[in-house]
Amino acid sequence: MNVDEKLREFAPPEEAIRLHSRRLRSQVLQAAMDDTAIAQSVTVMSVRTRRRRRLIVRTVVAAAALGIVATGLSVSFDGGSPASAQERFIEAAPAPAYDTYGAFSTGSTVYIGNHQVTFDEKIKALYYTSEGVLVRMGKVAYTDTSGPSHYTLIRPDGTYTSIELRMGDRVVGTDPDSPNVAYAEPTGSRWSFVVIDLVTGKEVARTTVDGNFTWGGWEAPPVTLAGDRMWALFDAGWMEYNWRTGATRRVPGTKNAPLETAHGRFAYYNDVSQPDWLVKDFVTGELVRRIPMDQENYGGALSPDGRYVRLNGEWPVYDEDDKLVSPPGPSSFVSLATGKVVALEGRELYGWTPGGNTLTVDAKRDRLTVCNPATGDCDRIDLKVGSGRVKLGGLPYES
């Protein structure tokens, strides 16, 4: 047997080898953005999520179409040359780019990873999923105005599919590690819990529960999602639905809990008897971390992946025309795994990426900035940003 001939016969095409090499290089560059331990976890997560992401490649939007400038000062996570951050952004494969750079919108355009998509309608809200970003849009950019909303799933490679969802004015549940969207809907005097698979567009699960909901102005209790469970916040606290087993239950000790959840975790606090944040696990009830609050740090939010809490002392203020008149106070970030606190300079409105980086956009300077909240190191990317109010992934826009 001629081994060389057999090797040539069964060898993959040269183009496939080059494509695999480019993808591997992008993954290595992406991993270098974090410290060793985090880089390893991100790399493993990217491989795992790519296996379940069924990307249908119909069109690929070139990085040049984004107006990326290959010059200008950029601070790299790994202390490399000024151009390395720009190069990483341009050369990143779709899935790592989505995890690292996240998504944001201006007007009717959505920027996802290193791609962009423009629609005829205005963007209302963005929701991270394992398949890409679920976009809520309509004739106006606000979620509480009359008129229908339309939903589109944009995949990390820039391709997209309309999703038939009729969820009305309510807070829905998604998760960066799940292909599903969950919501509650009124069913007579009761409530239905509904789970939809965004890949197939079909209903995954449904059940009906009892509960009072008087504290919010939405059509149904707000919902969060992780794994094969969803939770809705009633007057009596969080109610859990495990659609794998069909079981429902009240989560103990969550009466009057605030609406602050992510990735199967929730925060419990109040302004009188419990100002400190108690971040707990929904399923086990175990305390993940207690976060002390004071006059400088009295507001915050969980990252979509449930690994960090952003702390700030002042909320942003908008005028009647929805223009920012007062930026938020300086922010610091707490790792729920280690308790380490990292402060970032400036008074920025921070969103999040699916992988847990912070996300800010400066439309005047045409700049995208992502920072590692574990270290405070940032990448600044020159990116031509369109006009309109900037909406950041990882932030709620339901009013």
Backbone hydrogen bonds in HBPLUS format (Angstrom, degrees):
<---DONOR---> <-ACCEPTOR-->    atom                        ^
c    i                          cat <-CA-CA->   ^        H-A-AA   ^      H-
h    n   atom  resd res      DA  || num        DHA   H-A  angle D-A-AA Bond
n    s   type  num  typ     dist DA aas  dist angle  dist       angle   num
A0006-LYS N   A0002-ASN O   3.14 MM   4  6.45 158.5  2.18 150.1 156.3     1
A0007-LEU N   A0003-VAL O   2.86 MM   4  6.12 156.8  1.91 154.5 161.3     2
A0008-ARG N   A0004-ASP O   2.97 MM   4  6.23 158.6  2.01 148.9 154.4     3
A0009-GLU N   A0005-GLU O   2.86 MM   4  6.06 149.2  1.96 144.5 153.8     4
A0010-PHE N   A0006-LYS O   3.05 MM   4  6.24 157.3  2.10 152.4 155.8     5
A0011-ALA N   A0007-LEU O   2.96 MM   4  5.74 113.0  2.42 139.0 153.1     6
A0016-ALA N   A0013-PRO O   3.09 MM   3  5.29 121.1  2.45 100.2 114.3     7
A0017-ILE N   A0013-PRO O   3.14 MM   4  6.54 150.6  2.23 148.4 156.8     8
A0018-ARG N   A0014-GLU O   2.94 MM   4  6.27 160.8  1.97 154.0 158.8     9
A0019-LEU N   A0015-GLU O   2.88 MM   4  6.09 158.5  1.93 147.1 153.4    10
A0020-HIS N   A0016-ALA O   2.93 MM   4  6.10 159.5  1.97 145.1 150.6    11
A0021-SER N   A0017-ILE O   2.91 MM   4  6.13 153.5  1.98 147.6 155.2    12
A0022-ARG N   A0018-ARG O   2.94 MM   4  6.22 157.3  1.99 150.2 155.7    13
A0023-ARG N   A0019-LEU O   3.00 MM   4  6.26 161.6  2.04 150.4 155.3    14
A0024-LEU N   A0020-HIS O   2.88 MM   4  6.07 158.2  1.92 148.2 154.5    15
A0025-ARG N   A0021-SER O   2.88 MM   4  6.07 156.6  1.93 147.5 154.0    16
A0026-SER N   A0022-ARG O   2.99 MM   4  6.25 155.7  2.05 147.2 153.5    17
A0027-GLN N   A0023-ARG O   2.99 MM   4  6.29 152.1  2.07 146.3 153.9    18
A0028-VAL N   A0024-LEU O   2.97 MM   4  6.27 155.0  2.03 149.7 156.1    19
A0029-LEU N   A0025-ARG O   2.91 MM   4  6.16 162.7  1.94 153.0 157.7    20
A0030-GLN N   A0026-SER O   2.87 MM   4  6.05 157.6  1.92 145.4 152.0    21
A0031-ALA N   A0027-GLN O   2.87 MM   4  6.10 155.6  1.93 144.8 151.7    22
A0032-ALA N   A0028-VAL O   3.05 MM   4  6.29 140.3  2.21 142.0 152.2    23
A0032-ALA N   A0029-LEU O   3.18 MM   3  5.17 126.7  2.48  93.3 107.0    24
A0033-MET N   A0030-GLN O   3.03 MM   3  5.51 161.5  2.07 113.1 119.1    25
A0034-ASP N   A0031-ALA O   3.36 MM   3  6.10 166.5  2.38 118.6 121.3    26
A0039-ALA N   A0035-ASP O   2.71 MM   4  5.72 161.1  1.74 162.8 169.6    27
A0040-GLN N   A0036-THR O   3.04 MM   4  6.19 157.2  2.09 148.0 152.7    28
A0041-SER N   A0037-ALA O   3.27 MM   4  6.55 159.0  2.31 144.1 149.0    29
A0042-VAL N   A0038-ILE O   2.86 MM   4  6.08 159.1  1.90 157.0 162.9    30
A0043-THR N   A0039-ALA O   2.92 MM   4  6.07 161.5  1.95 150.9 155.7    31
A0044-VAL N   A0040-GLN O   3.06 MM   4  6.25 165.6  2.08 149.5 153.1    32
A0045-MET N   A0041-SER O   2.89 MM   4  6.01 156.7  1.94 143.0 150.3    33
A0046-SER N   A0042-VAL O   2.82 MM   4  6.01 153.9  1.88 149.0 155.9    34
A0047-VAL N   A0043-THR O   3.11 MM   4  6.39 158.1  2.16 149.3 154.1    35
A0048-ARG N   A0044-VAL O   2.97 MM   4  6.23 160.1  2.01 148.7 154.6    36
A0049-THR N   A0045-MET O   2.81 MM   4  6.01 165.4  1.83 155.9 159.5    37
A0050-ARG N   A0046-SER O   2.93 MM   4  5.99 152.1  2.01 143.1 150.8    38
A0051-ARG N   A0047-VAL O   3.24 MM   4  6.46 143.4  2.39 140.2 148.5    39
A0052-ARG N   A0049-THR O   3.17 MM   3  5.37 128.0  2.45  98.7 111.1    40
A0053-ARG N   A0049-THR O   2.91 MM   4  6.06 133.3  2.13 145.7 159.5    41
A0065-ALA N   A0062-ALA O   3.02 MM   3  5.48 142.8  2.16 109.2 118.9    42
A0066-LEU N   A0063-ALA O   3.06 MM   3  5.53 156.3  2.12 111.2 118.4    43
A0067-GLY N   A0064-ALA O   3.01 MM   3  5.46 164.4  2.03 114.2 119.1    44
A0079-GLY N   A0076-SER O   3.27 MM   3  5.31 168.4  2.28 107.3 109.5    45
A0084-SER N   A0081-SER O   3.00 MM   3  5.47 157.6  2.05 117.4 124.4    46
A0087-GLU N   A0083-ALA O   2.99 MM   4  6.24 158.8  2.04 154.9 161.7    47
A0088-ARG N   A0084-SER O   2.88 MM   4  6.06 158.2  1.93 148.4 154.0    48
A0089-PHE N   A0085-ALA O   3.09 MM   4  6.30 157.8  2.14 145.0 150.6    49
A0090-ILE N   A0086-GLN O   3.01 MM   4  6.24 165.7  2.03 152.6 156.0    50
A0091-GLU N   A0087-GLU O   2.92 MM   4  5.94 166.0  1.94 154.5 158.3    51
A0092-ALA N   A0088-ARG O   2.99 MM   4  5.68 125.0  2.30 140.6 149.9    52
A0097-ALA N   A0093-ALA O   2.97 MM   4  5.98 158.5  2.02 162.3 169.3    53
A0098-TYR N   A0094-PRO O   2.96 MM   4  6.14 155.0  2.02 151.6 157.8    54
A0099-ASP N   A0095-ALA O   3.07 MM   4  6.34 164.2  2.10 153.0 157.0    55
A0100-THR N   A0096-PRO O   2.91 MM   4  5.97 155.2  1.98 147.1 153.7    56
A0101-TYR N   A0097-ALA O   2.81 MM   4  5.62 166.3  1.83 148.6 153.5    57
A0102-GLY N   A0098-TYR O   2.97 MM   4  4.85 139.6  2.13 122.9 131.2    58
A0355-GLY N   A0099-ASP O   2.94 MM 256  4.68 145.4  2.06 138.2 133.6    59
A0113-GLY N   A0102-GLY O   2.85 MM  11  5.51 173.7  1.86 171.9 173.1    60
A0393-GLY N   A0103-ALA O   2.84 MM 290  5.19 139.6  2.00 157.9 154.5    61
A0104-PHE N   A0111-TYR O   2.95 MM   7  5.36 148.4  2.05 144.8 154.9    62
A0111-TYR N   A0104-PHE O   2.74 MM   7  5.36 172.6  1.75 166.6 169.3    63
A0105-SER N   A0391-LYS O   2.83 MM 286  5.16 149.8  1.92 145.1 154.2    64
A0391-LYS N   A0105-SER O   2.87 MM 286  5.16 157.2  1.92 144.1 150.1    65
A0106-THR N   A0109-THR O   2.99 MM   3  5.45 150.5  2.08 149.5 159.0    66
A0109-THR N   A0106-THR O   3.01 MM   3  5.45 171.1  2.01 136.2 138.1    67
A0123-ILE N   A0107-GLY O   3.12 MM  16  6.28 170.4  2.13 157.6 155.7    68
A0119-PHE N   A0108-SER O   2.91 MM  11  5.43 167.6  1.92 151.1 154.6    69
A0110-VAL N   A0117-VAL O   2.78 MM   7  5.30 166.7  1.79 163.4 164.2    70
A0117-VAL N   A0110-VAL O   2.85 MM   7  5.30 154.9  1.91 151.4 159.9    71
A0112-ILE N   A0115-HIS O   2.93 MM   3  5.33 149.8  2.02 134.2 143.8    72
A0115-HIS N   A0112-ILE O   2.89 MM   3  5.33 156.8  1.95 134.1 141.9    73
A0122-LYS N   A0138-GLY O   2.83 MM  16  5.51 144.6  1.96 172.1 165.4    74
A0138-GLY N   A0122-LYS O   3.00 MM  16  5.51 151.6  2.09 149.0 158.1    75
A0124-LYS N   A0136-ARG O   2.69 MM  12  5.34 163.6  1.71 152.6 153.9    76
A0125-ALA N   A0136-ARG O   3.25 MM  11  5.14 154.4  2.32 133.1 135.9    77
A0136-ARG N   A0125-ALA O   2.97 MM  11  5.14 174.3  1.97 148.9 150.6    78
A0127-TYR N   A0134-LEU O   2.86 MM   7  4.97 145.0  1.98 144.1 153.7    79
A0134-LEU N   A0127-TYR O   2.74 MM   7  4.97 160.8  1.78 157.2 155.9    80
A0129-THR N   A0132-GLY O   2.91 MM   3  5.31 136.6  2.10 150.7 164.2    81
A0132-GLY N   A0129-THR O   3.38 MM   3  5.31 158.1  2.43  99.3 105.6    82
A0130-SER N   A0178-SER O   2.88 MM  48  4.99 172.8  1.88 124.4 126.7    83
A0133-VAL N   A0154-ILE O   2.97 MM  21  5.39 138.5  2.15 156.8 156.8    84
A0154-ILE N   A0133-VAL O   2.95 MM  21  5.39 174.5  1.96 153.6 152.3    85
A0135-VAL N   A0152-THR O   2.78 MM  17  5.20 172.2  1.79 155.0 157.7    86
A0152-THR N   A0135-VAL O   2.99 MM  17  5.20 153.0  2.07 141.4 150.1    87
A0137-MET N   A0150-HIS O   2.84 MM  13  5.27 160.4  1.87 155.8 162.0    88
A0150-HIS N   A0137-MET O   2.78 MM  13  5.27 164.5  1.80 151.4 156.6    89
A0163-ILE N   A0151-TYR O   2.86 MM  12  5.42 174.9  1.86 142.4 143.7    90
A0153-LEU N   A0161-THR O   2.84 MM   8  5.35 165.2  1.87 162.2 158.8    91
A0161-THR N   A0153-LEU O   2.97 MM   8  5.35 149.1  2.06 140.8 150.3    92
A0155-ARG N   A0159-THR O   2.79 MM   4  5.51 163.5  1.82 166.0 171.6    93
A0158-GLY N   A0155-ARG O   2.94 MM   3  5.48 165.6  1.96 125.5 127.6    94
A0219-GLU N   A0169-ASP O   2.97 MM  50  5.86 174.5  1.97 168.7 170.6    95
A0223-VAL N   A0171-VAL O   3.18 MM  52  6.02 146.6  2.30 126.2 136.0    96
A0173-GLY N   A0182-ALA O   2.79 MM   9  4.93 168.2  1.80 150.9 152.6    97
A0182-ALA N   A0173-GLY O   2.89 MM   9  4.93 159.4  1.93 142.8 149.2    98
A0178-SER N   A0175-ASP O   3.04 MM   3  5.26 166.9  2.06 122.2 121.3    99
A0198-LEU N   A0179-PRO O   2.98 MM  19  5.82 162.3  2.01 155.1 160.5   100
A0181-VAL N   A0196-ILE O   2.95 MM  15  5.36 149.5  2.04 148.0 157.7   101
A0196-ILE N   A0181-VAL O   2.85 MM  15  5.36 169.0  1.87 161.6 165.1   102
A0183-TYR N   A0194-VAL O   2.98 MM  11  5.46 153.6  2.05 149.7 156.8   103
A0194-VAL N   A0183-TYR O   2.88 MM  11  5.46 163.7  1.91 169.5 174.5   104
A0185-GLU N   A0192-SER O   2.89 MM   7  5.23 149.0  1.99 144.3 153.8   105
A0192-SER N   A0185-GLU O   2.79 MM   7  5.23 172.2  1.79 161.6 163.4   106
A0187-THR N   A0190-ARG O   2.86 MM   3  5.05 174.9  1.86 132.7 131.3   107
A0190-ARG N   A0187-THR O   2.97 MM   3  5.05 157.3  2.03 124.3 125.4   108
A0191-TRP N   A0209-VAL O   2.95 MM  18  5.36 162.5  1.98 159.5 162.2   109
A0209-VAL N   A0191-TRP O   2.74 MM  18  5.36 160.4  1.77 159.0 164.9   110
A0193-PHE N   A0207-THR O   2.78 MM  14  5.35 159.4  1.82 154.4 161.6   111
A0207-THR N   A0193-PHE O   3.12 MM  14  5.35 145.7  2.24 139.4 148.2   112
A0195-VAL N   A0205-ALA O   3.03 MM  10  5.18 151.3  2.11 152.7 147.6   113
A0204-VAL N   A0195-VAL O   2.68 MM   9  5.32 160.8  1.71 144.0 150.3   114
A0197-ASP N   A0202-LYS O   2.88 MM   5  5.54 171.2  1.89 166.7 164.6   115
A0201-GLY N   A0197-ASP O   2.64 MM   4  5.31 139.9  1.79 145.8 159.5   116
A0235-ASP N   A0212-ASN O   2.90 MM  23  5.74 175.5  1.91 160.2 159.6   117
A0233-LEU N   A0222-PRO O   3.09 MM  11  5.82 153.9  2.16 156.1 164.3   118
A0224-THR N   A0231-TRP O   2.93 MM   7  5.36 151.5  2.01 150.1 158.0   119
A0231-TRP N   A0224-THR O   3.00 MM   7  5.36 160.6  2.04 144.1 146.8   120
A0226-ALA N   A0229-ARG O   3.11 MM   3  5.67 168.9  2.13 159.5 159.2   121
A0229-ARG N   A0226-ALA O   3.05 MM   3  5.67 155.6  2.11 136.0 143.8   122
A0243-TRP N   A0228-ASP O   3.25 MM  15  6.13 133.2  2.48 148.5 161.2   123
A0230-MET N   A0241-TYR O   3.03 MM  11  5.36 151.0  2.12 141.2 150.3   124
A0241-TYR N   A0230-MET O   2.84 MM  11  5.36 154.7  1.90 162.3 164.9   125
A0232-ALA N   A0239-MET O   2.98 MM   7  5.34 150.2  2.07 142.7 151.4   126
A0239-MET N   A0232-ALA O   2.84 MM   7  5.34 155.5  1.90 148.9 156.7   127
A0234-PHE N   A0237-GLY O   2.92 MM   3  5.10 155.4  1.98 142.3 136.9   128
A0237-GLY N   A0234-PHE O   3.10 MM   3  5.10 159.5  2.14 102.9 109.2   129
A0251-VAL N   A0238-TRP O   2.85 MM  13  5.48 177.9  1.85 160.4 159.7   130
A0240-GLU N   A0249-ARG O   2.76 MM   9  5.31 165.7  1.78 167.8 168.1   131
A0249-ARG N   A0240-GLU O   3.05 MM   9  5.31 145.3  2.17 138.4 145.8   132
A0242-ASN N   A0247-ALA O   2.88 MM   5  5.37 171.1  1.89 169.1 171.2   133
A0246-GLY N   A0242-ASN O   2.64 MM   4  5.51 139.4  1.80 149.2 163.3   134
A0257-ALA N   A0254-THR O   2.99 MM   3  5.07 141.8  2.14 136.5 128.8   135
A0267-ALA N   A0260-GLU O   2.96 MM   7  5.64 152.9  2.04 167.4 170.8   136
A0262-ALA N   A0265-ARG O   2.95 MM   3  5.36 153.8  2.02 144.9 150.1   137
A0265-ARG N   A0262-ALA O   2.94 MM   3  5.36 144.8  2.07 114.5 125.4   138
A0282-PHE N   A0264-GLY O   2.99 MM  18  5.60 174.3  1.99 149.1 150.3   139
A0266-PHE N   A0280-LYS O   2.99 MM  14  5.53 156.0  2.05 148.3 156.0   140
A0280-LYS N   A0266-PHE O   2.84 MM  14  5.53 163.5  1.87 166.3 167.6   141
A0268-TYR N   A0278-LEU O   2.92 MM  10  5.11 147.2  2.03 128.5 139.0   142
A0278-LEU N   A0268-TYR O   3.04 MM  10  5.11 152.5  2.12 139.7 148.3   143
A0270-ASN N   A0274-GLN O   2.71 MM   4  4.95 163.1  1.74 126.1 131.2   144
A0277-TRP N   A0291-ILE O   2.95 MM  14  4.95 152.4  2.02 152.3 147.2   145
A0291-ILE N   A0277-TRP O   2.80 MM  14  4.95 163.0  1.82 146.0 152.0   146
A0279-VAL N   A0289-ARG O   2.99 MM  10  5.42 169.5  2.00 162.9 160.6   147
A0288-VAL N   A0279-VAL O   2.64 MM   9  5.44 153.0  1.71 149.5 158.5   148
A0289-ARG N   A0279-VAL O   3.30 MM  10  5.42 153.2  2.38 136.5 141.9   149
A0281-ASP N   A0286-GLU O   2.95 MM   5  5.48 152.6  2.02 151.8 160.7   150
A0285-GLY N   A0281-ASP O   2.81 MM   4  5.02 140.1  1.96 134.3 145.4   151
A0294-ASP N   A0297-ASN O   3.03 MM   3  5.19 144.0  2.17 125.6 133.3   152
A0299-GLY N   A0312-ASN O   3.04 MM  13  5.34 137.8  2.22 156.5 169.0   153
A0312-ASN N   A0299-GLY O   2.88 MM  13  5.34 158.4  1.93 144.3 145.6   154
A0301-ALA N   A0310-ARG O   3.00 MM   9  5.23 137.3  2.19 133.2 144.2   155
A0310-ARG N   A0301-ALA O   2.76 MM   9  5.23 165.0  1.78 158.6 158.7   156
A0303-SER N   A0308-TYR O   2.91 MM   5  5.33 153.5  1.98 147.6 146.5   157
A0306-GLY N   A0303-SER O   2.83 MM   3  5.18 163.0  1.86 118.9 123.8   158
A0336-LEU N   A0307-ARG O   2.97 MM  29  5.60 174.2  1.97 153.1 153.8   159
A0309-VAL N   A0334-VAL O   3.02 MM  25  5.19 145.4  2.15 138.7 149.2   160
A0334-VAL N   A0309-VAL O   2.91 MM  25  5.19 164.1  1.94 148.2 152.8   161
A0311-LEU N   A0332-SER O   2.78 MM  21  5.28 170.3  1.79 164.0 164.7   162
A0332-SER N   A0311-LEU O   3.04 MM  21  5.28 154.7  2.11 143.7 151.6   163
A0329-GLY N   A0314-GLU O   3.04 MM  15  4.54 159.8  2.08 116.4 119.5   164
A0317-VAL N   A0326-SER O   2.88 MM   9  4.95 157.2  1.93 144.4 150.3   165
A0325-VAL N   A0317-VAL O   2.84 MM   8  5.72 160.7  1.87 150.9 157.5   166
A0326-SER N   A0317-VAL O   3.23 MM   9  4.95 153.3  2.30 140.6 137.6   167
A0319-ASP N   A0323-LYS O   2.91 MM   4  5.46 151.6  1.99 144.6 151.8   168
A0322-ASP N   A0319-ASP O   2.94 MM   3  5.20 154.2  2.01 115.5 117.6   169
A0344-LEU N   A0331-SER O   3.14 MM  13  6.07 171.0  2.15 161.0 161.5   170
A0333-PHE N   A0342-VAL O   2.70 MM   9  5.17 153.9  1.76 141.9 150.5   171
A0342-VAL N   A0333-PHE O   2.87 MM   9  5.17 157.4  1.92 143.4 150.6   172
A0335-SER N   A0340-LYS O   2.97 MM   5  5.41 159.4  2.02 151.8 158.4   173
A0339-GLY N   A0335-SER O   2.68 MM   4  5.00 146.8  1.79 139.5 149.8   174
A0351-GLY N   A0359-LEU O   2.74 MM   8  4.69 176.5  1.74 150.0 150.9   175
A0359-LEU N   A0351-GLY O   2.97 MM   8  4.69 144.4  2.10 116.3 113.7   176
A0352-TRP N   A0393-GLY O   2.85 MM  41  5.81 173.8  1.85 151.5 153.6   177
A0353-THR N   A0357-ASN O   2.89 MM   4  5.24 139.4  2.05 149.8 152.6   178
A0356-GLY N   A0353-THR O   3.06 MM   3  5.39 168.9  2.08 115.8 119.0   179
A0358-THR N   A0371-CYS O   2.93 MM  13  5.13 159.2  1.98 148.6 152.0   180
A0371-CYS N   A0358-THR O   3.24 MM  13  5.13 146.7  2.36 118.5 127.6   181
A0360-THR N   A0369-THR O   2.96 MM   9  5.25 157.0  2.02 155.7 160.7   182
A0369-THR N   A0360-THR O   2.95 MM   9  5.25 173.4  1.95 153.9 153.6   183
A0362-ASP N   A0367-ARG O   2.85 MM   5  5.12 171.8  1.85 159.0 161.8   184
A0366-ASP N   A0362-ASP O   2.89 MM   4  5.79 110.1  2.39 138.1 156.6   185
A0367-ARG N   A0362-ASP O   3.03 MM   5  5.12 160.8  2.06 138.9 145.0   186
A0383-LEU N   A0366-ASP O   2.87 MM  17  5.18 161.1  1.91 127.3 132.3   187
A0368-LEU N   A0381-ILE O   2.87 MM  13  5.12 166.8  1.89 155.8 159.6   188
A0381-ILE N   A0368-LEU O   2.73 MM  13  5.12 175.9  1.74 164.2 165.3   189
A0370-VAL N   A0379-ASP O   3.03 MM   9  5.45 157.9  2.08 155.3 161.0   190
A0379-ASP N   A0370-VAL O   2.81 MM   9  5.45 162.6  1.84 164.3 169.7   191
A0372-ASN N   A0377-ASP O   2.85 MM   5  5.57 162.4  1.88 167.3 171.5   192
A0375-THR N   A0372-ASN O   3.06 MM   3  5.65 150.5  2.15 117.1 124.4   193
A0376-GLY N   A0372-ASN O   2.69 MM   4  5.42 165.1  1.71 175.9 178.4   194
